[in-house]
Amino acid sequence: MKIESIIENTIKSVPGIIDIVPLDKNISDNPFLITVNNEKQVSIYFGMIILSNSYAKTIVEEIQERIIYELDKNSYKLLKLEIYIKGTKNE
């Protein structure tokens, strides 16, 4: 399984996330920007919309913990994680 799909599935499994959205629709429709260097270090950038009654800090911490766990299982390390809250939504 490719590292991009592992990260995407991990992020989408976190409760409280409504949608993953592109950082800038003028640049790309892909919601994730993932880079991997030669030392198997991964940088991840993405935007998301969360439930309006949820705590962003809790969601971000959960995403970070799950990504680190999944990357470690595949012999990768998390170098940088940038998450942009693009909005909230009632569901």
C-alpha positions in Angstrom: 0.0 0.0 0.0 1.3 3.4 -0.9 2.2 5.8 1.9 -0.3 8.4 0.5 -3.2 6.1 0.7 -2.2 5.0 4.3 -2.1 8.6 5.4 -5.4 9.5 3.6 -7.2 6.5 5.2 -5.8 7.3 8.6 -6.9 10.9 8.5 -10.4 10.0 7.2 -10.9 7.6 10.1 -10.6 10.3 12.8 -14.0 11.2 14.3 -15.1 14.9 14.0 -13.8 15.4 10.5 -16.5 16.4 8.0 -14.4 16.8 4.9 -10.8 17.0 3.6 -10.4 20.0 1.3 -7.7 21.4 -0.9 -5.5 24.1 0.6 -5.8 26.2 -2.6 -8.2 25.1 -5.3 -6.3 27.3 -7.8 -3.2 25.1 -7.5 -4.7 21.6 -7.1 -7.9 19.7 -6.4 -5.9 17.2 -4.4 -6.6 17.8 -0.7 -3.3 16.3 0.4 0.3 17.5 -0.2 2.6 14.7 0.9 6.3 14.7 0.4 8.8 11.9 1.3 12.5 12.6 1.4 15.4 10.0 1.0 15.5 9.4 4.7 11.9 8.1 4.7 10.7 11.3 6.5 7.2 12.4 5.5 5.8 16.0 5.4 2.0 16.3 5.3 -0.1 19.3 4.5 -3.9 19.4 4.2 -7.1 21.4 5.0 -10.2 20.0 6.7 -13.7 21.0 7.8 -14.7 19.8 11.2 -17.9 19.4 13.2 -18.9 22.7 14.8 -19.3 21.3 18.2 -15.9 19.4 18.3 -12.6 20.5 19.7 -10.0 21.2 17.0 -7.1 20.5 19.4 -8.4 17.0 20.2 -8.9 16.2 16.5 -5.4 17.4 15.5 -3.8 15.5 18.4 -5.7 12.3 17.3 -4.6 12.8 13.7 -1.0 13.2 14.8 -1.0 10.1 17.0 -2.6 7.9 14.3 -0.3 9.1 11.6 2.8 8.6 13.7 1.7 5.1 14.6 0.9 4.2 10.9 4.2 5.6 9.6 6.2 3.8 12.3 4.6 0.5 11.2 5.9 1.2 7.7 9.4 2.4 8.8 8.7 6.1 8.1 9.0 9.1 10.3 6.9 12.2 10.5 8.9 15.3 9.7 6.2 17.9 9.5 2.4 18.0 9.8 0.5 21.1 8.9 -3.3 21.0 9.3 -5.4 23.9 8.3 -8.9 24.2 9.7 -10.8 25.5 6.7 -14.2 25.8 8.5 -16.8 24.1 10.6 -20.1 22.6 9.8 -23.2 21.3 11.6 -24.2 17.8 10.7 
